[in-house]
Amino acid sequence: MIPILLLALFLATLIWLPWQAQRMEANERQEQLIADTLWVEQAIIFQLDRNDEVVRQIGSDVVTAGTQPKAVLERFQQLLSSNREIVRISWIGPEGETVVSTEKKGDPSQAGPPPHTLVSSVFEIDRKTRCFLPALDAEAQRNSYLISCQVPLYKQNTHYGNIVISYLANGILDELVPWWFAQENQISILDNDDTVYATRAAGGVGKNVYTHNRQLELPELSLILRTNSTKTEPKILSNLLVVTIVLLSIGLIWSLLALWRDINRRLAAEGALRQQVIFRTAMENSLVTGLRARDMQGRLTYVNPAFCKMVGYPAEQIIGHVPPMPYWAPEAYEEYQERFSQLLAGTVPQEGFETIYQHANGERIQVLIYESPLIDESGKQTGWMSSILDISELKHAQEITRQQEEKLHASAKLATMGEMASMMAHELNQPLAAISSYTTAASNLIQAGVADPTLLQSALGKVNAQAQRAGQIIRSVYDFVKKRDPDRQCIHIRDVINSALPLIELQAQPSHITVYADMSDPLPPLLADQVLLEQVLLNLTRNAIEAMQHTAQAQKILRLQISYDATMQQIQILVIDRGHGISQQVAEKLFSPFFSTKNSGMGMGLNICRTAIEFHGGQLTHSANPEGGTIFRLALPVISKDNTAAHG
């Protein structure tokens, strides 16, 4: 702590020294201004007193010796010529008449208030010189003031009049203030109300930094002499010695700080390097992602332990190796060579790609590789960095998931058929009962000997129609439930609707729901699996039927609207019900697996429907029905004319 305290003390001294030097210089300037102002004030008073004595001597000669007006005028003119601050001297008689005056008639520069207007009866009592407040020289039409003083003339209580001497306020400053003082200060004469009567600013306007007011005491009149220095506040580093010391001290401190910082940086860099090496080693040993670095010629320059474990080769055996690599699988050799050529050309794609590696024991490994440029500290590319992920288990899990989805599709079909079993039995009873009735009637006709071919042909035709109806129901159910792999073929949506419509109506009959199917023309073909689409329609219509269980009979309407959107190149199927609708809370989880609002539901129906539609490249969405209920929207892309021709 001692070096730090000493450094802090040294810095405080460096800060205090210039500040103290500035304050001392400022105080010296202020004191010098006060002294100079006092000297100027005394010089002005001295000169005015001297003029007053001369005027009193002239007045004494007038009273005692009876000096004639002409001689008085000559003495007035001598005084006026030797003192240019005086603009006029007048002798005013006891009755207020002007006896003698130096004022020239017609000379505007000598204009001013008439001398007799300044006479006051007060002088008859105290008989002292009195000065009056400055009066504006209005006749000369200029902003100048006259300061007039009058000396009373008495002899044995006999009043012989007054001598009035007038000074130009600006003249007092111009003539009685030294030029060197005026160069450094702005000098003004003003009264106690701050009314300025005269100003001299030979060196410019004052800076209001150093100012001083001094009372200018004239006979029976008190004015203020104000000085405002033109000097600015002294700079902190104006002293050359102080500047030199401060600069040398700052250089020394900077050197010490730079040395201290360099030592700390070196220590920090060494510590960070050690930590980085330890951390990097630990990270490389714990990573499950393989890392591989190659130079611009494709030579391996670095591999981490995860990569070595992935391919079964130690690092020292493959570092420095150039293609072909020992972990390349023979069946993907051409792919490796093509990607290596892209690497050398600098056109390696940034997105990941999948390929196959061969383990040292011959096992095939499916990997996902991401390539990125390897940039050094100067911004130059020195090679390529690869991140390799072993996705063999992921691929295996995806295959198991696909098989499970197929089983779920089959289970969903069986669950649907379980619900339809009783309804299908009722539906088959109708054609079978009709067949039985028609065959019985035909047999009765034959037994009765009525051999009318027309009647027999009509009865047999109706038997055939009812048999066809029963067969269609059975075939639809069989096609729906039989297990097979998805097969996308060129189909027409009209065939899908016509095939599923009997089963939809079969589901709707117990709830007395009317089913409408509206299909517009034309409807382009689709590349789809007809059975999967039928399953989606059956699931959605079954949900719609269940949603309308408690709907009024007049509103139990299930509507299918099929149309073609030429702009989006899609066929849209709308399943519209008038049920209870879907709340916001349910809508957020509607397509989530194992989410169901039914007590006996598995929560997989809508999830399977969405999966099936997305398998066809389409979308399954829902929205509220403005008339009440819900609208499910299936959007399926159509195929081009070329594909249509190829699929027949």
C-alpha positions as CSV (number, residue, x, y, z in Angstrom):
1,M,0.0,0.0,0.0
2,I,3.0,2.4,0.6
3,P,3.8,2.8,-3.2
4,I,0.1,3.4,-3.9
5,L,-0.1,6.0,-1.1
6,L,3.0,7.8,-2.3
7,L,1.7,7.8,-5.9
8,A,-1.6,9.2,-4.7
9,L,0.3,11.9,-2.7
10,F,2.4,12.7,-5.8
11,L,-0.7,13.0,-8.0
12,A,-2.4,15.2,-5.4
13,T,0.6,17.5,-5.4
14,L,0.6,17.7,-9.2
15,I,-3.0,18.7,-9.2
16,W,-2.6,21.2,-6.3
17,L,0.5,22.9,-7.7
18,P,-1.0,24.3,-10.9
19,W,-4.2,25.2,-9.1
20,Q,-2.3,27.0,-6.4
21,A,-0.2,28.8,-9.0
22,Q,-3.3,29.9,-10.8
23,R,-4.9,31.2,-7.6
24,M,-1.8,33.1,-6.6
25,E,-1.5,34.7,-10.1
26,A,-5.2,35.6,-10.0
27,N,-4.9,37.2,-6.5
28,E,-1.8,39.2,-7.7
29,R,-3.8,40.5,-10.7
30,Q,-6.7,41.5,-8.5
31,E,-4.5,43.2,-5.9
32,Q,-2.6,45.1,-8.7
33,L,-5.9,46.2,-10.2
34,I,-7.1,47.6,-6.8
35,A,-3.8,49.5,-6.3
36,D,-3.9,50.9,-9.8
37,T,-7.5,52.0,-9.4
38,L,-6.7,53.8,-6.2
39,W,-3.8,55.6,-7.9
40,V,-6.1,56.7,-10.8
41,E,-8.8,57.8,-8.4
42,Q,-6.3,59.9,-6.5
43,A,-4.8,61.4,-9.7
44,I,-8.4,62.5,-10.8
45,I,-9.2,64.0,-7.4
46,F,-5.8,65.7,-7.3
47,Q,-6.3,67.4,-10.7
48,L,-9.9,68.5,-9.9
49,D,-8.8,69.9,-6.5
50,R,-6.0,71.8,-8.3
51,N,-8.5,73.2,-10.8
52,D,-10.7,74.2,-7.9
53,E,-7.8,76.1,-6.2
54,V,-7.0,77.9,-9.4
55,V,-10.6,79.0,-9.8
56,R,-10.8,80.1,-6.2
57,Q,-7.7,82.2,-6.7
58,I,-9.3,83.8,-9.7
59,G,-12.4,84.5,-7.7
60,S,-10.4,85.9,-4.8
61,D,-8.7,88.4,-7.2
62,V,-12.1,89.3,-8.6
63,V,-13.5,90.1,-5.1
64,T,-10.4,91.7,-3.5
65,A,-8.6,93.3,-6.4
66,G,-11.6,94.0,-8.6
67,T,-10.2,92.3,-11.7
68,Q,-12.0,93.3,-14.8
69,P,-14.1,90.8,-16.8
70,K,-11.7,90.9,-19.7
71,A,-8.7,89.9,-17.5
72,V,-10.9,87.2,-15.9
73,L,-11.8,85.8,-19.3
74,E,-8.1,85.6,-20.3
75,R,-7.2,83.7,-17.1
76,F,-10.2,81.4,-17.8
77,Q,-8.9,80.7,-21.3
78,Q,-5.4,80.0,-20.0
79,L,-6.9,77.4,-17.5
80,L,-9.1,75.9,-20.2
81,S,-6.2,75.5,-22.7
82,S,-3.9,73.8,-20.1
83,N,-6.6,71.4,-18.9
84,R,-8.5,69.8,-21.8
85,E,-10.8,67.9,-19.4
86,I,-12.5,71.3,-18.8
87,V,-15.0,72.3,-21.5
88,R,-16.4,75.6,-20.1
89,I,-15.7,78.2,-17.3
90,S,-18.3,80.9,-16.6
91,W,-18.6,83.8,-14.1
92,I,-22.3,84.2,-13.1
93,G,-23.3,87.5,-11.5
94,P,-25.3,87.7,-8.2
95,E,-28.5,88.2,-10.1
96,G,-27.9,85.1,-12.3
97,E,-26.5,87.0,-15.3
98,T,-23.5,85.7,-17.2
99,V,-20.7,88.1,-16.7
100,V,-17.9,86.2,-18.4
101,S,-18.0,82.7,-20.2
102,T,-15.6,80.8,-22.4
103,E,-18.5,79.3,-24.3
104,K,-18.5,80.2,-28.0
105,K,-21.8,81.0,-29.4
106,G,-22.7,78.7,-32.3
107,D,-20.2,76.1,-31.2
108,P,-22.1,72.8,-30.6
109,S,-19.2,71.2,-29.0
110,Q,-19.3,73.8,-26.2
111,A,-23.0,73.5,-25.7
112,G,-24.5,72.5,-22.3
113,P,-26.9,73.7,-19.7
114,P,-26.8,77.4,-19.0
115,P,-24.5,78.2,-16.1
116,H,-27.0,80.3,-14.2
117,T,-29.3,77.3,-13.9
118,L,-26.8,75.7,-11.6
119,V,-26.8,78.5,-9.0
120,S,-28.1,77.4,-5.7
121,S,-28.9,79.5,-2.6
122,V,-27.3,76.8,-0.5
123,F,-23.9,78.4,-1.2
124,E,-25.0,81.5,0.5
125,I,-24.8,79.6,3.7
126,D,-21.8,77.2,3.5
127,R,-19.9,79.0,0.8
128,K,-18.3,75.7,-0.3
129,T,-17.6,74.4,-3.8
130,R,-20.5,72.2,-4.9
131,C,-20.6,69.7,-7.9
132,F,-23.9,68.7,-9.5
133,L,-25.1,65.4,-11.0
134,P,-23.9,65.0,-14.5
135,A,-26.2,66.5,-17.1
136,L,-26.7,65.1,-20.6
137,D,-25.3,67.2,-23.4
138,A,-28.6,67.2,-25.3
139,E,-27.9,70.1,-27.7
140,A,-24.8,68.4,-29.1
141,Q,-27.0,65.3,-29.8
142,R,-24.4,63.0,-28.5
143,N,-24.2,60.6,-25.6
144,S,-22.0,62.7,-23.4
145,Y,-22.4,64.1,-19.9
146,L,-21.2,67.3,-18.2
147,I,-20.1,67.5,-14.6
148,S,-20.4,71.1,-13.4
149,C,-19.0,72.5,-10.1
150,Q,-19.6,76.1,-8.9
151,V,-17.4,78.2,-6.6
152,P,-19.2,81.0,-4.7
153,L,-17.7,84.5,-4.5
154,Y,-18.1,86.3,-1.2
155,K,-16.5,89.2,0.6
156,Q,-17.7,90.3,4.1
157,N,-21.1,88.6,3.5
158,T,-21.4,90.3,0.1
159,H,-22.3,87.9,-2.7
160,Y,-20.4,88.7,-5.9
161,G,-21.8,85.7,-7.8
162,N,-20.3,82.2,-8.7
163,I,-17.7,80.7,-11.0
164,V,-19.0,77.6,-12.7
165,I,-16.4,75.1,-14.1
166,S,-17.8,72.3,-16.4
167,Y,-16.0,69.0,-17.1
168,L,-16.8,66.5,-19.9
169,A,-17.2,63.1,-18.1
170,N,-15.4,61.3,-21.0
171,G,-12.7,64.0,-21.0
172,I,-11.9,63.3,-17.3
173,L,-11.2,59.6,-18.3
174,D,-9.4,60.5,-21.5
175,E,-7.1,63.2,-20.0
176,L,-6.6,62.1,-16.4
177,V,-6.3,58.3,-16.8
178,P,-2.9,57.0,-18.0
179,W,-2.8,55.3,-21.4
180,W,-1.1,52.2,-20.0
181,F,-3.9,51.7,-17.5
182,A,-6.6,52.2,-20.1
183,Q,-5.0,49.6,-22.4
184,E,-5.5,46.9,-19.8
185,N,-8.8,48.0,-18.2
186,Q,-12.2,49.4,-19.1
187,I,-12.8,52.5,-16.9
188,S,-16.3,53.8,-16.3
189,I,-17.8,56.7,-14.2
190,L,-21.3,55.9,-12.8
191,D,-23.6,56.8,-9.9
192,N,-25.0,54.6,-7.2
193,D,-27.9,53.7,-9.4
194,D,-25.4,52.2,-12.0
195,T,-26.1,55.0,-14.5
196,V,-23.0,55.1,-16.7
197,Y,-21.9,58.6,-17.5
198,A,-18.6,57.9,-19.2
199,T,-16.6,54.9,-20.4
200,R,-13.1,54.4,-21.8
201,A,-12.2,51.0,-23.3
202,A,-9.0,51.6,-25.3
203,G,-7.9,48.0,-24.8
204,G,-11.3,46.4,-25.4
205,V,-14.3,45.5,-23.3
206,G,-13.6,44.1,-19.8
207,K,-13.9,40.4,-19.2
208,N,-15.7,40.7,-15.8
209,V,-13.0,38.5,-14.3
210,Y,-11.0,41.2,-12.3
211,T,-13.2,44.2,-11.4
212,H,-13.0,47.0,-8.7
213,N,-15.3,49.9,-7.7
214,R,-13.8,53.0,-6.1
215,Q,-15.7,56.0,-4.7
216,L,-14.9,59.1,-6.7
217,E,-15.5,61.8,-4.0
218,L,-16.2,65.2,-5.6
219,P,-17.3,68.2,-3.6
220,E,-20.9,67.5,-2.4
221,L,-21.1,64.7,-5.1
222,S,-20.2,61.0,-4.8
223,L,-19.6,59.0,-8.0
224,I,-18.1,55.6,-8.6
225,L,-15.0,54.8,-10.6
226,R,-15.3,51.3,-11.9
227,T,-12.4,49.3,-13.5
228,N,-13.0,46.1,-15.4
229,S,-9.8,44.3,-16.5
230,T,-9.5,43.0,-20.1
231,K,-7.4,40.1,-18.8
232,T,-8.8,36.6,-18.6
233,E,-8.4,34.2,-15.8
234,P,-4.8,32.7,-15.8
235,K,-4.4,29.3,-17.4
236,I,-3.6,26.5,-15.0
237,L,-0.4,25.5,-16.9
238,S,0.8,29.0,-17.9
239,N,4.0,28.7,-16.1
240,L,6.7,27.0,-18.2
241,L,8.4,25.5,-15.2
242,V,5.2,24.1,-13.9
243,V,4.4,22.7,-17.3
244,T,7.7,21.1,-17.6
245,I,7.5,19.5,-14.1
246,V,3.9,18.3,-14.8
247,L,4.9,16.8,-18.2
248,L,7.9,15.0,-16.8
249,S,5.8,13.7,-13.9
250,I,3.1,12.5,-16.2
251,G,5.7,10.8,-18.4
252,L,7.2,9.1,-15.3
253,I,3.8,8.0,-14.0
254,W,2.8,6.8,-17.5
255,S,6.0,4.7,-17.8
256,L,5.4,3.2,-14.4
257,L,1.8,2.4,-15.2
258,A,2.8,1.0,-18.6
259,L,5.4,-1.2,-17.0
260,W,2.9,-2.3,-14.3
261,R,0.2,-3.0,-16.9
262,D,2.6,-5.0,-19.1
263,I,3.7,-7.1,-16.2
264,N,0.0,-7.7,-15.2
265,R,-0.9,-8.5,-18.8
266,R,1.9,-11.0,-19.1
267,L,1.0,-12.7,-15.8
268,A,-2.7,-12.7,-16.9
269,A,-1.9,-14.0,-20.3
270,E,0.2,-16.8,-18.9
271,G,-2.5,-17.7,-16.4
272,A,-5.2,-17.5,-19.1
273,L,-3.1,-19.6,-21.4
274,R,-2.7,-22.3,-18.8
275,Q,-6.4,-22.2,-18.0
276,Q,-7.2,-22.3,-21.7
277,V,-5.0,-25.3,-22.3
278,I,-6.5,-27.1,-19.4
279,F,-10.1,-26.2,-20.4
280,R,-9.5,-27.0,-24.0
281,T,-8.0,-30.4,-23.1
282,A,-10.9,-31.2,-20.8
283,M,-13.4,-30.0,-23.4
284,E,-11.9,-32.1,-26.1
285,N,-11.8,-35.2,-23.9
286,S,-15.5,-34.7,-22.9
287,L,-17.0,-33.8,-26.3
288,V,-19.1,-36.4,-28.1
289,T,-18.9,-34.4,-31.3
290,G,-16.0,-35.2,-33.5
291,L,-13.7,-32.2,-34.5
292,R,-11.4,-32.3,-37.5
293,A,-9.2,-29.6,-39.0
294,R,-7.7,-29.6,-42.4
295,D,-5.4,-27.2,-44.2
296,M,-6.0,-25.7,-47.7
297,Q,-4.5,-28.9,-49.3
298,G,-6.9,-31.2,-47.4
299,R,-4.2,-32.5,-45.0
300,L,-5.5,-33.4,-41.5
301,T,-3.9,-31.1,-39.0
302,Y,-6.0,-31.8,-35.9
303,V,-8.6,-34.4,-34.6
304,N,-10.1,-34.6,-31.1
305,P,-10.5,-37.9,-29.1
306,A,-14.2,-38.1,-30.0
307,F,-13.4,-38.3,-33.7
308,C,-10.7,-40.9,-33.1
309,K,-13.2,-43.0,-31.1
310,M,-15.8,-42.5,-33.9
311,V,-13.5,-43.9,-36.7
312,G,-11.4,-46.2,-34.6
313,Y,-8.0,-44.7,-35.5
314,P,-5.6,-43.0,-33.1
315,A,-4.7,-39.3,-33.7
316,E,-1.0,-40.0,-34.5
317,Q,-2.0,-42.4,-37.2
318,I,-4.3,-40.1,-39.2
319,I,-2.9,-36.5,-38.5
320,G,-0.9,-35.4,-41.6
321,H,-2.8,-37.8,-43.8
322,V,-4.0,-36.7,-47.2
323,P,-7.0,-38.1,-49.1
324,P,-8.0,-40.8,-49.6
325,M,-8.6,-41.3,-45.8
326,P,-8.5,-44.7,-44.1
327,Y,-12.1,-44.1,-42.7
328,W,-13.7,-43.6,-46.2
329,A,-16.2,-46.3,-47.0
330,P,-15.6,-47.9,-50.5
331,E,-19.2,-47.5,-51.6
332,A,-19.1,-43.7,-51.0
333,Y,-15.6,-43.1,-52.5
334,E,-16.9,-41.0,-55.4
335,E,-18.9,-38.8,-53.1
336,Y,-15.8,-38.2,-51.0
337,Q,-13.7,-37.3,-54.0
338,E,-16.4,-34.8,-55.2
339,R,-16.6,-33.1,-51.8
340,F,-12.8,-33.0,-51.6
341,S,-12.7,-31.3,-55.0
342,Q,-15.2,-28.7,-53.7
343,L,-13.1,-28.3,-50.6
344,L,-10.0,-27.4,-52.6
345,A,-12.1,-25.0,-54.8
346,G,-13.4,-23.3,-51.7
347,T,-17.1,-24.0,-52.5
348,V,-17.9,-26.2,-49.5
349,P,-21.6,-25.6,-48.5
350,Q,-22.2,-24.2,-45.1
351,E,-25.2,-26.4,-44.3
352,G,-24.7,-29.9,-43.0
353,F,-24.6,-33.0,-45.1
354,E,-25.0,-36.7,-44.3
355,T,-22.5,-39.4,-45.4
356,I,-21.1,-42.8,-44.3
357,Y,-17.8,-43.5,-42.5
358,Q,-16.1,-46.9,-42.1
359,H,-14.9,-47.8,-38.6
360,A,-11.5,-49.5,-38.3
361,N,-13.3,-52.7,-37.5
362,G,-15.3,-52.4,-40.8
363,E,-18.6,-51.2,-39.2
364,R,-20.5,-48.5,-41.2
365,I,-21.3,-45.3,-39.4
366,Q,-23.8,-42.7,-40.5
367,V,-22.5,-39.2,-39.8
368,L,-23.7,-35.6,-40.1
369,I,-20.9,-33.2,-41.1
370,Y,-20.8,-29.3,-40.9
371,E,-17.9,-27.6,-42.7
372,S,-16.7,-24.0,-41.9
373,P,-13.7,-21.9,-42.9
374,L,-10.7,-21.9,-40.4
375,I,-9.6,-18.3,-40.0
376,D,-6.4,-17.2,-38.2
377,E,-5.8,-14.1,-36.1
378,S,-5.0,-12.0,-39.2
379,G,-8.3,-12.8,-40.9
380,K,-6.8,-15.2,-43.5
381,Q,-8.3,-18.6,-44.2
382,T,-5.8,-21.4,-43.3
383,G,-8.0,-24.4,-43.8
384,W,-11.4,-26.0,-42.9
385,M,-12.9,-27.0,-39.6
386,S,-15.4,-29.9,-39.5
387,S,-17.9,-30.9,-36.8
388,I,-18.9,-34.6,-37.2
389,L,-22.0,-36.1,-35.4
390,D,-22.6,-39.8,-35.2
391,I,-26.3,-40.1,-36.2
392,S,-26.5,-43.9,-36.4
393,E,-28.7,-44.2,-33.3
394,L,-30.8,-41.2,-34.4
395,K,-31.5,-42.9,-37.8
396,H,-32.4,-46.1,-36.0
397,A,-34.7,-44.2,-33.6
398,Q,-36.4,-42.5,-36.6
399,E,-37.0,-45.9,-38.3
400,I,-38.6,-47.2,-35.1
401,T,-40.7,-44.0,-34.8
402,R,-41.9,-44.5,-38.4
403,Q,-42.9,-48.1,-37.7
404,Q,-44.7,-47.0,-34.6
405,E,-46.6,-44.3,-36.6
406,E,-47.7,-47.0,-39.1
407,K,-49.0,-49.1,-36.2
408,L,-50.8,-46.1,-34.8
409,H,-52.5,-45.5,-38.1
410,A,-53.6,-49.1,-38.2
411,S,-54.8,-49.0,-34.6
412,A,-56.7,-45.8,-35.4
413,K,-58.4,-47.5,-38.3
414,L,-59.4,-50.5,-36.2
415,A,-60.7,-48.2,-33.5
416,T,-62.8,-46.4,-36.0
417,M,-64.2,-49.6,-37.4
418,G,-65.0,-50.8,-33.9
419,E,-67.3,-47.8,-33.5
420,M,-68.8,-48.4,-36.9
421,A,-69.4,-52.1,-36.5
422,S,-72.9,-51.8,-35.0
423,M,-73.9,-49.1,-37.4
424,M,-72.6,-51.1,-40.4
425,A,-74.7,-54.2,-39.2
426,H,-77.8,-52.0,-39.1
427,E,-76.9,-50.6,-42.5
428,L,-76.4,-54.1,-44.1
429,N,-79.7,-55.3,-42.6
430,Q,-81.6,-52.9,-44.9
431,P,-80.3,-54.2,-48.3
432,L,-80.3,-57.8,-47.0
433,A,-84.0,-57.4,-45.9
434,A,-84.9,-55.8,-49.2
435,I,-83.1,-58.7,-51.1
436,S,-85.1,-61.2,-49.0
437,S,-88.4,-59.4,-49.7
438,Y,-87.8,-59.2,-53.5
439,T,-86.7,-62.9,-53.8
440,T,-89.8,-64.0,-51.7
441,A,-92.1,-61.9,-54.0
442,A,-90.5,-63.5,-57.1
443,S,-90.9,-67.0,-55.7
444,N,-94.5,-66.3,-54.9
445,L,-95.1,-65.1,-58.4
446,I,-93.6,-68.2,-59.9
447,Q,-95.7,-70.4,-57.5
448,A,-98.8,-68.5,-58.4
449,G,-98.2,-69.2,-62.0
450,V,-97.7,-65.6,-62.9
451,A,-94.9,-65.7,-65.4
452,D,-94.7,-62.0,-66.2
453,P,-91.1,-61.5,-67.3
454,T,-91.4,-57.7,-66.6
455,L,-92.3,-58.2,-63.0
456,L,-89.6,-60.8,-62.5
457,Q,-86.9,-58.7,-64.2
458,S,-87.9,-55.7,-62.0
459,A,-87.6,-57.7,-58.9
460,L,-84.3,-59.2,-59.8
461,G,-82.9,-55.8,-60.8
462,K,-83.8,-54.4,-57.3
463,V,-82.2,-57.5,-55.7
464,N,-79.1,-56.8,-57.7
465,A,-79.0,-53.1,-56.7
466,Q,-79.4,-53.9,-53.0
467,A,-76.6,-56.6,-53.3
468,Q,-74.4,-54.0,-55.0
469,R,-75.1,-51.5,-52.2
470,A,-74.2,-54.1,-49.5
471,G,-71.0,-55.1,-51.4
472,Q,-70.0,-51.4,-51.7
473,I,-70.3,-51.0,-47.9
474,I,-68.3,-54.1,-47.3
475,R,-65.6,-53.1,-49.8
476,S,-65.3,-49.6,-48.4
477,V,-64.8,-51.0,-44.9
478,Y,-62.3,-53.6,-46.2
479,D,-60.2,-51.1,-48.1
480,F,-60.2,-48.9,-45.1
481,V,-59.0,-51.4,-42.5
482,K,-56.6,-53.6,-44.5
483,K,-52.9,-53.0,-43.5
484,R,-50.6,-51.9,-46.3
485,D,-47.7,-49.4,-46.8
486,P,-48.6,-45.8,-47.9
487,D,-48.8,-45.6,-51.7
488,R,-49.0,-42.1,-53.3
489,Q,-50.6,-42.3,-56.7
490,C,-52.3,-39.9,-59.0
491,I,-55.9,-39.7,-57.7
492,H,-58.9,-37.4,-58.0
493,I,-60.3,-35.9,-54.8
494,R,-63.8,-36.5,-56.1
495,D,-63.1,-40.3,-56.0
496,V,-61.9,-39.9,-52.4
497,I,-65.0,-38.0,-51.3
498,N,-67.3,-40.5,-53.1
499,S,-65.6,-43.5,-51.5
500,A,-65.6,-42.0,-48.0
501,L,-69.1,-40.4,-48.1
502,P,-71.1,-43.7,-47.5
503,L,-69.0,-44.3,-44.3
504,I,-69.5,-40.7,-43.2
505,E,-73.2,-41.0,-43.7
506,L,-73.2,-44.3,-41.8
507,Q,-71.6,-42.5,-38.8
508,A,-74.0,-39.6,-39.0
509,Q,-77.3,-41.6,-39.2
510,P,-77.6,-42.5,-35.4
511,S,-77.3,-38.9,-34.5
512,H,-79.8,-37.8,-37.2
513,I,-77.1,-35.5,-38.8
514,T,-77.5,-34.4,-42.4
515,V,-74.3,-34.6,-44.5
516,Y,-73.8,-32.3,-47.5
517,A,-70.8,-32.5,-50.0
518,D,-70.2,-29.5,-52.3
519,M,-67.5,-29.9,-54.9
520,S,-66.6,-27.3,-57.5
521,D,-65.1,-27.8,-61.0
522,P,-62.5,-28.3,-62.1
523,L,-60.5,-30.2,-59.4
524,P,-57.0,-31.1,-60.6
525,P,-55.5,-34.5,-59.6
526,L,-53.4,-35.1,-56.5
527,L,-50.3,-37.3,-55.8
528,A,-51.6,-38.9,-52.6
529,D,-52.6,-42.1,-50.8
530,Q,-56.4,-42.4,-51.1
531,V,-56.9,-44.6,-48.0
532,L,-54.9,-42.2,-45.8
533,L,-57.0,-39.3,-47.0
534,E,-60.2,-41.3,-46.4
535,Q,-59.0,-42.0,-42.8
536,V,-58.4,-38.3,-42.2
537,L,-61.9,-37.4,-43.5
538,L,-63.5,-40.1,-41.3
539,N,-61.6,-39.0,-38.2
540,L,-62.5,-35.3,-38.8
541,T,-66.2,-36.0,-39.6
542,R,-66.5,-38.3,-36.6
543,N,-65.2,-35.5,-34.3
544,A,-67.7,-33.1,-35.9
545,I,-70.6,-35.6,-35.4
546,E,-69.6,-36.0,-31.8
547,A,-69.4,-32.2,-31.3
548,M,-73.1,-31.9,-32.6
549,Q,-74.6,-34.5,-30.2
550,H,-76.3,-31.7,-28.1
551,T,-77.0,-29.3,-31.0
552,A,-80.6,-28.4,-32.0
553,Q,-82.0,-30.7,-34.7
554,A,-82.4,-27.9,-37.2
555,Q,-78.6,-27.2,-36.9
556,K,-77.3,-30.7,-37.1
557,I,-75.7,-30.2,-40.5
558,L,-72.2,-31.5,-41.5
559,R,-70.9,-29.8,-44.6
560,L,-68.0,-30.8,-46.8
561,Q,-66.8,-28.0,-49.2
562,I,-64.1,-29.0,-51.8
563,S,-62.6,-26.2,-54.0
564,Y,-59.4,-25.5,-56.0
565,D,-57.2,-22.5,-55.1
566,A,-55.4,-21.6,-58.4
567,T,-53.2,-19.0,-56.7
568,M,-51.8,-21.4,-54.1
569,Q,-52.0,-24.5,-56.4
570,Q,-53.9,-26.3,-53.7
571,I,-57.1,-28.2,-53.2
572,Q,-58.9,-27.1,-50.0
573,I,-61.3,-29.3,-48.1
574,L,-63.4,-27.7,-45.4
575,V,-65.1,-29.9,-42.7
576,I,-67.8,-27.6,-41.2
577,D,-69.9,-28.4,-38.2
578,R,-72.3,-26.5,-36.0
579,G,-71.2,-28.0,-32.7
580,H,-70.0,-26.6,-29.4
581,G,-66.7,-25.2,-30.8
582,I,-63.2,-25.3,-29.4
583,S,-62.0,-23.1,-26.5
584,Q,-58.7,-21.2,-26.5
585,Q,-57.1,-23.5,-23.9
586,V,-58.0,-26.6,-25.9
587,A,-57.0,-25.1,-29.2
588,E,-53.4,-24.6,-27.9
589,K,-53.0,-28.4,-27.3
590,L,-55.4,-29.7,-30.0
591,F,-52.8,-31.4,-32.2
592,S,-50.5,-32.6,-29.3
593,P,-50.0,-36.3,-28.9
594,F,-52.1,-38.0,-26.2
595,F,-54.2,-34.9,-25.6
596,S,-58.0,-35.6,-25.7
597,T,-61.1,-34.1,-24.3
598,K,-62.9,-37.5,-24.4
599,N,-62.8,-39.8,-21.4
600,S,-62.3,-42.8,-23.7
601,G,-60.0,-41.1,-26.3
602,M,-56.3,-41.9,-26.8
603,G,-55.5,-38.3,-28.0
604,M,-53.9,-39.5,-31.2
605,G,-56.7,-38.9,-33.8
606,L,-55.9,-35.3,-34.7
607,N,-52.1,-35.8,-34.4
608,I,-52.3,-38.7,-36.8
609,C,-54.5,-36.6,-39.2
610,R,-51.9,-33.8,-39.2
611,T,-49.1,-36.3,-39.8
612,A,-50.9,-37.8,-42.7
613,I,-51.6,-34.4,-44.3
614,E,-48.0,-33.2,-43.8
615,F,-46.9,-36.5,-45.4
616,H,-48.7,-35.3,-48.5
617,G,-47.0,-31.9,-48.3
618,G,-50.2,-30.2,-47.1
619,Q,-51.5,-28.4,-44.0
620,L,-54.3,-29.1,-41.5
621,T,-55.6,-26.1,-39.6
622,H,-58.8,-25.1,-37.8
623,S,-60.8,-21.9,-37.1
624,A,-64.1,-20.9,-35.4
625,N,-67.3,-21.1,-37.5
626,P,-69.0,-17.7,-37.5
627,E,-72.3,-19.5,-37.4
628,G,-71.2,-21.6,-34.4
629,G,-69.0,-24.6,-34.3
630,T,-65.6,-25.3,-35.9
631,I,-64.1,-25.4,-39.4
632,F,-61.2,-27.8,-40.2
633,R,-59.3,-26.9,-43.3
634,L,-57.2,-29.4,-45.3
635,A,-54.8,-27.9,-47.9
636,L,-53.3,-30.4,-50.4
637,P,-50.9,-29.5,-53.2
638,V,-51.9,-30.5,-56.7
639,I,-49.5,-32.1,-59.2
640,S,-48.4,-30.5,-62.5
641,K,-49.7,-31.6,-65.9
642,D,-46.5,-33.5,-66.7
643,N,-46.8,-35.5,-63.5
644,T,-50.4,-36.1,-64.3
645,A,-49.6,-37.5,-67.7
646,A,-46.8,-39.7,-66.2
647,H,-49.2,-41.2,-63.7
648,G,-51.9,-41.8,-66.3
